[in-house]
């Protein structure tokens, strides 16, 4: 149900210099970046407060930031995009961190705010008004619109035109609420107000949002004998100034304080959390003693106010006229537990049609319905977020040091190694914990907790969550943790089936995301690893096609309905002639006239198109008959990359269109044409390749049933290597990440800052195009430029697929800038960029 995926620990530190921060803060973003804190003490006993940011796929490549906070960091919060991070400390200082040059291992802080000398106890970004509900009961529906619905939810604050205003809200220990707004000009507008007229100490607080655009703050002074208070906070901008209005809401006393048998057993409230940021009606409370804890779940409900019979006789109350009152009611409570050391709440917005105990006591568990409790004995419990019923338990005393055998550890009476901070991933399929020794552990959480792990049920859960990530754009790395090699084929087929059921407009929006998702799934199985190259190449082909077509302009501004790119696609689909010049004469060549410098700057992309067409045609004879993707020794060779293109009429049609465009541009500037090394000086290489490509396209285009290429076409393709020199294509390198190495379910032991020697994975098989010999020249996968065997330019690599490209552009041409601007934030596959050392580029 729960198992350890990997643990990452620091190198040996002298006890006098290193200590986990207290309090310890941890946050997990929707891009699967994890941030956590530690402190470093120097010889003068001064503390440096560090923030560490890592990607879950490469946890050893931790990026440590000297935060500049003068006191201990109390809160860390990611924004909805997962690209900015807030940090707050015990001196009232708040800093906003963002990626420098859009690199996941380079961070800078340019803005912030401060409530001097007042520790921050709660912190949150303002709500942007976007809320997507998951309807688990409709997971079998065909439309994504039925499975995931947009919930009407107002932003905390809006600009002119209804655009949400960015900013953050924080609560201080003295009972102040401070709001900072990020103006479009880059300035920060800050205002501070008391939560109520009678200020008191706030030891614990949390922040949630309502659908009407208001903010709810829960606050407690730390004593279980005192009430937990709630406040409504409204933020507005009046005369260029931020205004904060507060209102007191109904409060509550914990049930354990009203029970005579437990009145004094749990004197302190140690954890106070809303069950979700956008669910202010449900709150989780934990009261503790030195040795034990008790957890309660409360819900805010509207209840009818009883009316005395005397007033009923005078004016009978009927239906909606009955006066209503808001009242906190306890949903569930646990028995006495070991002392709770950390709580992690789900981020998945599961839509519950009913929140009563009938649903809460249901034994069925779904990701997003559970929360995690960590205890001082080292165990972690997953419990239902409403009934608090335990669904799974992970027992561990936390993995010991790599250099310290268990027999040699001295016996002590101090508490066991346990998590001081925890966070669930955005799909609730993984849990990260930072223990009291500063080590990071990542746990898998089964998608079907509370049930036997039936393959069909697990597959359905994973498919539903993959669709959710496809729609939202969130990273799906934590879902891949649960995909076994035998599930890959079914998941890819089911995912494609669900995708094709959607409306054409939605399919177009999600077209690149589903290809990236299929590629990451196929890396997990040796039977499908050859397809990874095909999916990435299709992503590249789509990007090249859209970029080159976008350069075309109509000759007259008042030209009608269709763009030159659309007309090109229409004419190429209609005319099946194998002669490229006969297809070309049907086009308005004046629409293809471009500046000579632009054509020359794009030559590398045009060269790639020509090389790829040649590679596909040469590989056709070896892959006409379907063969197994991975074969046993002495049973033939496995499929080569590019196999799926040979039966993909859409992709072949794109290549055919590009060949026509390149032919026209070659008339304007011959030096932009792809360069072929031919055996005959009189041979028209482009005409030859276009003729063979068209014959192959006719076999599998959409109009009719697909047919196998005839023997004449196969024979001509067999002769190609004797007519043209076939270049070797540099496919994407095998990813050096973890997820494909975690399949045996043996936890990996890693160290921060040290590249591990990982076990082999499916993607390291000796497949054509997937391996690279040492010292072989490397290539910029986006610009298609050769970098040499040992690149001298700084490079960046994708955190997911391993795609490598130069950090700075070597070309200042407008057309090249337009191409590179596509990949400034994300890779082809949607992964984040990370700077890589020159030696490993």
N, C-alpha and C positions, 0 to 999 in steps of 0.2 A: 504493500500500500504506500509506504514511504521508504525511500532508500537514499543513501548518500551517493551523489554523482562525482563530486570532487571536493577536496579541501586544499586551500592555498594558504601558506603561512610565510612569515617573514624569515629572513636569514637570522642567524643568531645575533641578538642584540644584548649588550651589557645591561643588566637590570637597572643600572643607575641612569641610563640614557633613554630607555624606551618604556612607555606605559600606555595601555589602552586609555582612550579619553573617557572621562566621566563628567557628564553623562555621555553615552555613546550614541551617535546618530547614524542612521542608515536610510538610503532611499533607492528605489528601483524604477527606472524610466520605461516608457512604452517602447523605446528603442533597445531595450535590454542592456542599458548601461547602469552600473551600480556605483553609488557614491557612499563612502563611509568615512569616519573620522578616527584619527589617533593623535596622540601627543608625543613630542620628542623633547627630552630634557637635555640641555647642554651642560658644560662643566660648571657654569655659574648657577645651575639649578633653575634657569629660566626655561619656560615651556614654549615650544613652537607648536601651534595648533594646525595640523595637517588635514587636508581633504584629499582622499584617494578616489580616483575614478577609473573604472575598468570596464571592458567589454566582456560579457560572459563567455564568448567564444575564445578569447585570448586573455584569461585572467592574470597570467604572469606578467603581462605588459601593463602593469598598473601605472597610472600617471598621478604623481603626488604633487599637490599644490601647497605651497606655504601660504596659508589663507590670509595672513595679516590680521586675523582676529586677535584681540588682546586678551580675551577670556575664552573659556571652554565653549566650543560650538554646541548649541543645544538643539538645533533643528536643521534639517536638510529637506528641500522640497523641489522636485522636478516639475516643469511646466507640462502642458498637454502635448506638446510636440516632442518632448524628450530631448530638447537641444539646449535648454537653459536650466540653471540650478540656482536656488536660493539657499543661502546659509545665514544663520543667525546665532548670536552668542550671548553669554551671560552679562555682557556690558551694554546690551541694547542695540548692537550694530547689526545691520542686515546688508548682505552683499549679493549682487546678481552676477552669476558667472555665465559666460557664453563661449562657444567654440571659436577659437582663433583660426581663421582660414578654413572654417568648417571641418576641422580635424578633431576626431574623438580623443586624441591624446595631446591636445593643446588647448588650454583654457585661459581666459582673461576676465577680469572684473572691471567694468567701466562705470557702473551706476550702483547706487545703494541708498540706504537711509539709516537713521539712528534715533533711538530714544535713550539719551545718554544715561548710563548708570542703572538702567532698568532691564534686568534679564528678560529675554524672550522665552516664553513657555509654549507658544503655539504659533504656527506660521502656515500660510497657504497663499497660492496664486488666486487672484480673482477668477470667478467662473466666466468662461467665454460663451456660454449659452448653448454649447453643443453637447447633446446627450443622446446616445444611441442605446436603445433597450434591446436585450436579447430575449427572445421568446422561446424558451426551451421546449414548451409544449408544441411549437410549430417547427421543430427542427427538421421534420420530414417534408415541409412545404417546398414547392419548386421555386418560388420567387424569393430573392433576398429581401425584398420589401416586406414580406410577411415575417421572415425570421428576425430581421433587424429593423426596428422602426425608429424614426426620429421623434424624440419626445419634446413636446413644447416646453422650452426652458429658457427663461430670460437671462441675459448676461447680468453680472453684478453692476455694470455701468456701461452705458453706450455712448459713442460719439455721434456726430451728425450723420444721419443716414442709417442709424441702427448698428453701425460697426461696433463690436465690443471693445472696450478700452482695457488695455493691459495694465497690470499692477499687482500688488500683493497686500495682504492684511496680516497683522501680527497682534498677539496679546501679550502683555508684560506681566511680571510677577506682582506689580503694584495695582493691577486692575485697570490698566490703560489699554485702549485699542488704537492701533496706528495703521493708517492706510497710505500707501504710496502708489501714485498713478504715473505710468510712463506715457508722456505726451508724444505725439508724432514727431515733434521737433527734437526728441531725445532728452528733454528735461524731465526731472522727477518732481511731481507735485505731492507733497506729504502733509498729512494732517493727523492730529492725535486728540483723542477724546476719552473721557472716563466711561467705563461700562455702565456705571450707575452713580448716583450722587454720593452714596455712602461707599467709598472705596475701601476695599479690604485686600488681604493677601490672596493671590491666585497661585497656588502651587501646581495645579494641573489645569489644562484647558484644551479644547479642540474646536475646530471650525467646520461648519457645513453650510450648504447653500440650498435655498428654496427655489421652486419653479418660478416664483414671482420676481426674482431678482434680488431678494433680500439675503442677508447673511445671518446665521445663527451661531452664537458662541456659547459653549458649555464651559463652566468654570467651577473649580472646587478648591477649598483652602487646604486640602490634604487630610482633614480629619473626617472619619466616617460618621461622626456625631453631628457634623455640620451639613446643611443642605447642599446639593449640587444645583447650581443656579444656571439659568439659561437667559440669553439676551438676544433680541433681534437688532441687527445693525443695518442701517440703510446708508448707502454712500451716494453722494451726488456732487456735481460741480456747479457752483454758483459764483458768478463774476470771476471766473478764472481761479477760484479757490475750491479746494476739496472740503466738503461738508460731511460730517458724520452725525447721524441721529441714532440714538439707542432707545430700546424699550425692553422692559422686564417681561419675561415669559414665565409660565408656571415652572416651579422648581420641584425637586423630589428629595426624599430621604431614602437611603439604601435600606432594603428590607432587613438585612442582617442587624441593623441598629435598632430595629423595632422588635426583634425577637429576643425575649428575655434570656434565652439560653446562649445567644451569640452576641449579646449587646457589647461586651467589652473584649471579645476574642479577636476581632479584626479592627484595630483602632485607626488604621491609616488607609486612605484611598490611594492606591499606587498607579492605577491606570484608568484613564477616562478617554473613550474614543467613540465618535459617531461610527455607525456600521459602514457608512459610505459618505464621501464628500458631498454628494448631492442627495442625501437622505437624512434630513435633520429630524425625522420622527423616531429614529431608533438609535439607542445609545448603549454602549457596553461599559460596565463599571467593574472594577476589581478592588476589593478591600483585602488588606494583608496584615499579618502579624510578622514577627521575626521568623516564624517557621512555617506558616501556612497562608493560604489565600482562599477567597471565595469570589466567584464571578456571577454577575447578574446582568440580564438583558432586559431593557425597558423600551416601551413603545408609547408614543404620544398619540392620543386618540380624542376625537370629538365625542362627547357624551351628552345626552339630553339632561337638562337640569330639571329635577322633579318640582312640580308646582303644587302648592298646598291645595287641598280640596275646596277650601273657601274661595280661592281665586279661580279655581276651575269652574265653580258654579256661576261666578259672575261673568267670566269670559273664558269659555272652553278653549283649550289649546288643541288645535287640529294640525296634523301633518307637519309641514315645514315651519310652522309658526312656533313650535316648541323651542324655547331658549336652549342654546348649546354652550358647552364649556369644554376647554381643552384640559385634558388630565393625563398624567403619566401613569401607566399601568405596567406592572412587571410581567414580562413574557415568560421568563424561565430563570432558574438559578441553579448553580451547581452545589454539590455537597462540599465538605471541607476538602481542599486540595493541598498539595505541596505548594511552597511559595512560588508565585508566578514571577518570572524575571523579564519576560518580553511578550508582546502581543503583536500579531501581524494580521491585518484585515484585507479582505478581497477587494480588488479594483474592478472586477468584471460586473457590468451593470445588468445583472439578471433581473428580468421583469417578473415580479411575484404578483399574481392576481389576488392573492389573499395572504395576509401576514399573521393569521391567527395560529394558535397552537396546533390545529389540525394539520396545517402545512408544516409547521415547525417540527412536529413529532414524526413526520414521514421519514421512513428509513432510507429513502432514496437520496443519494448525494450527487450533486453536480458541481463541477468546478465553479467557484463564485458563490456557492452557498455555504462555504466553510471558512472558518478563521483558525489561526494557529496560536497556541499558547505554549510558551517555553517555560520550563520549571528549573529550579535550582539543582535538581538531581540530574540534570543533563538531558532529560527527555523532552520531546515535543509532541503535543497532542493536536490533531485536527478535529475541531468540533463544529457542529452545525451552528450557523450564526444566529439562529432563532431559538432552537431548543437546547443548545449547548450540549447536545448529546455527542459523546466521543465517537468518531468514525475511524480514526487510525492513530497509531502511536509509533513514534520513532525513538528507540532507546539507544543512547550513546553517551559515553563519558567524554565525547569530543575526541577526534583522532589525536593521538599523541605525536610528539615531535618525531621527525624522520630519524633523528640521531639518538633517540632515547628509548630503548626497549622497555616494555611494560614492567619486567621483573626488577629493573634497576630504579624505578621511580620510588621515592620515599613515601611512606604512608603519612598522611597528614589529616588533620581534623577540619581543614578549611573546606568550604563548599566545593562541590564537583565543578568541573569545567562546564559552563552553561552559556547559552546565548544571552547577551545583554541587549541586543537589538536584532530585529527580524523584519523582513519584507517579503511579501508574496509577489510573484510576477503578475503581469497584467492579464494573464489567462488563468492564474491560480494553479498552474501545473508545475511550478517550481518555487522553492523557498530558499532565501539566502539568510544566513545567520552569522553575526559577528560575536565571538565568544569573549569571555573575560580575559583571555590571553592574546586577543587581537587577531586570531585566525578567522578566515572566512570559509564557511562550509556552504555548499549548494546541494539541496535535497530535491529529488523528484517527488511529485505528488501524483498518485495514480488518478486518471480521469474518471474512474468509476469507484471511488471510495465507498465503502459500505455495501458493495456487491462483489460477488466473485468476478474476477477479471475475465469476463467473456470477450473474446476477440471482436465479435460483431458489435457489442455495446461500446467497447473502447474505440473501435474504428469510427462509429457514428459520432462519438464525442469529439474525437480529434478532427474529423471532417468539418463539424459544425464550428469549431474554434478556428480552423484554418480559413473558413469562409468569413468569419468575423474579422480576422486580421486582414484578409483581402479587401474587405469593404472599408475598414478604418484606416488602413495603411500602417498598422502597428507591426513591429517585428515579431516573427513567429519562431524564433530560435527555441524558446522554452517548450513549444509543442513538439519540435523535432526530437527532444529528449526521450519521448515515449514511442517514437516510430521504430518498430522492429523491421529488419530487412524484409521479412516476409509480407509486411503490410504495405510496402512502398508501391508496388504495382497497383493494388486495389485503390489506394488513396489517390494516386495520380489519375486513374481512370474515373473514379467517382467525382473528383474535383473538376475534371474536364466536363463530365456529364452535367454537373450542376451549373457550371459556367455557361454552357451552350443553351441552357433553359432561360437565361436572362434576356432582357430586351437588348436589341443591337446597340443602342446608345450606351447602356451600362457595360456591355461586353467591350466596347471600344475603350472606355475609361479604365477597365481592369485588365486590358490585354497584356500589358507588360508585367503587371504584378503576378498574374497567374503563371506566366512563363518562369519568372524568378522563383516562385514557390515550387513549381515542378522540378526545377533544377536542384534546389536545395534538398528536396525529398529524394531525388535520384542519386545523390551523393551517398546515401545511407546504405545502399545495397549494391553488391558486386554485380548483380544481374541487370542493373539499370544505369550503372555509372557512366557508360559510354554516351548516354543521352544528355548528360550534363553539358557537354560541349555543344550539342545541337541547340539546346534551349538558350544558352548564352549567345550563340552565333545568331539565332533568330532575333534576340533582343537587339543585337548590334545591327543586323540587317534592317529591322524596322526603324531604328534611329537614323541610319544612313539614308534610307528612302525618304523619310519625312523631312530630313534636313535638305537634301538635294532638291526635292520637289518644292520646298518653301522658297527656294531661290528663284523659281520661275515666276515671271510677271506677265500679265496680259499685255498685248501690244497696244490696245486702246483701253482707256480707263472705263469707258461705258460698256465694256463687254459684259455679257449677261451673267447668267446663273452659275456657270461652272468655272473653276480655276483651271489654269493650264495643267496642273498635276492631275486633276480629276479627268480632264479630257485625254491626257496621256494614258491613264489607266483604262479608260473606256475604249479607246482606239486599239490599244495593244490587246485587250481581251477580245475584241471583235475580229481583228485581222490575224489570222493564224498562219500567214505566209512565213516561210522559213528564211526568206531573204530580208536582211535587216534594212537594206536601202528601200525596199518596197514598202515596208512599214513606216519608215521615216518620212516618205514623201506625203503621207496622209496627215502629217502634223504641220502646224503653223510654226515654221522654224524661227520666225522673228520673236516668238515668245521665249525662246531658249537662248537668246543673246545675253551673255554676261560679260562683265569686265574680265580682261585677260588675267589680272592678278588674282582674282577670286578663283578662276579655274586652276591656275598653277598651285595655289595654296591648298586646294582640295585634292591634289593628285594622289596623295597617299590613300585617301578613301576610295578613289576611283580604281587605284591599283588593287586594293583589297577586293573590290567587287570582281574585277577580272580574274584575279588569282583564285577566288572562291569558286567561280563558275568552272574554271579549268579543273580544280580539285574535284568538284562534284562529278563532272563528266568522266574523269579518269577513274574515279572509284566506282562508277556504275557497274562495270562488268563483274567486280568482286562481290557486289551486294544486290544483284538482281533477285536471287532466290533468298527467301527469308531464312536466317540462320540463328542459332541461339546466341544471346548477347555475350555469354562467357562460356567457353568450351573447355573440355578436359584436354589434357596433354595428348598430342598426336591425333586430335580430332578437328583439325582445321584452325583457322585464325578467328578471333572474335570480330564482331562488327566494328568498323572504323567510325570515328566521328563523321557526321554528315549523312548518316544512313537515312534518318527520318526526312531529310529534305528531298530525297529522290521520289517520294510519294506525296509530297506536300505541294499541291497545285498553287496555293496562295503564295507561298514563298518563291516558287519558281517563277510565278508571274511577276513578282516584285523584281527579281533579278533580270528578267527579260525587259521590263520597263527601263531599268537602270542602264542596261546595255544600249538601248535605243538613245537615251539621253546622252550617254557618254560618246556615242558615235557622232551625234550632232555637235557636241562641244569640241570633239576632235577636229571638226572642220574649221572651227574658229581658232583653236590653239592646239596643234598636233602634239605639243610636248606634254599636255595634260592626259593623254591617252595612257591606258595601262601598257606596260612594257612587257613584251613576250620575247623569248629567245626561240626563234623558229629555225628549222633545218633548211627552209627554202626562203630565198629573198623575195620571191613573188607571191608568197602565201598571204592571204588576208585573214589574219588570225581571228579578228573579231567576228567577221562574217561566218567563219567556220564554227566558232563556239556558239554564236547565236542560232545557227541552223540546228546544231545538235541539241541545244537547250530548248528550242521551240518544239522539236520532236518529243523530247522528254516531257515537256509541259503539257502537250496535247494528250499524253497518256493518262494524266491524273488531274486535269482541270475539272472544275466543278460541274460543267454542263452535263457530263455523262458519267457512267460507271468507270471506275479506274481500271486500266488495263496494263499488262506487263509490257515493257519496252520490247520492240521487235528485234529480231536477230541482227538486222542491218544496222540499227542504231548501236547495239552492243558491240558489233564488229568495228564500227567507226570509232567508238570510244576506246576500244582496245588499241587502235592505231595512234591515238593522240600522243602518248609518250614518245613516239618516234617522230612526231611532227613538231611538238612544242616541249620545251623544258618545263617540267612540273615543279613549281617551287614548294618548299615545305612550309605549311601553315603553322604558326605558333598559336596553339589553342590556349585557353586559360589554364594556368598551372593548377596542380592539385592544392586544395586549400590546406593550410597548416593549422587549422582550428581543431577544436576539441570534439564537437558534437558527433562526428562520425567515428570517434574512438571510444565513445561511451556506451556502445551497444552491448558489450559483454556484461554490463552492470557490475563491473569491478571498479570501486572508487579509485580515482586517480589522486596521487599525492603530489602537489605542486608547490613551488616556491615563487614568491613575488620576485620579479627581476631576473629570473633564471629560465631560459628557454628549455622546456623539458624534452626528453627523448621519449616521444610518444609511440605507443604500439601502432602497428600498421593498420590501415583502414581500407575500406572498399575503394576509395578514390586513389589509392597508391598502387593499384594493380598495374601491371605493365601493359597498358593499353595504348595503342597508337595515338599520338597527339596529346596524351596526358602526362607524359614524363619528359624531363629535360635533363640532358647529360650535364655534368659539372663543367663549367667553363663555356657552355654554349651561349651564343649571343642572346641577350634578352630584348624584349620588345615592349614598347608602350602600347598597351592593349586598346586604348581609346584613340590615340593619334596615329597608330600604326607606323610609328617611327622606331628604328633600331637604336637601342641604347648601348649596345656593346656588351661584352661578357661581364665587365665590371663598370656599371654606370657611374658617371661623374656628376650627374645632376641629381638634386634631391627628388625623391619620389614619394608617392603615397600609395597605399594599398587598401583594397576593400576589406572590411572586417568580416565579410561573409564569403564572397566567391574567390577572393585572392587576386582580383584584377589589379594590375599595376599601371600607374601613369605618372608622368612628371608633375611635380608640384607647381612649377611655373611654366607658362607657355613660351616656347621658343619662337613663336610666330605672332606678330601683331596684326595680321590681316583681319578685317572685319568678319569675313566668312568663317575663319578659324575660331575667332572669339565667340561667334554664335554657336559653333559646335561645342566648344569647351564649356560654355555657360550652362549647357544642359547637365553637365556632370560636376558642377561646382560644389553642390551640397551632397549629392548621393551618387553612388555607382550605377551602372546599368541595371543591376539587380535590386537597387534600392538600399543597399548596405551603406553604412557610414565609412568615411575615409579615415585612415590613421597614417601618420608619418612613419616611414620606415628608414632605418639606417642605410647608408649608401652600400654597405657590404652585402646587405640582404635584399636589395631592390629586385 
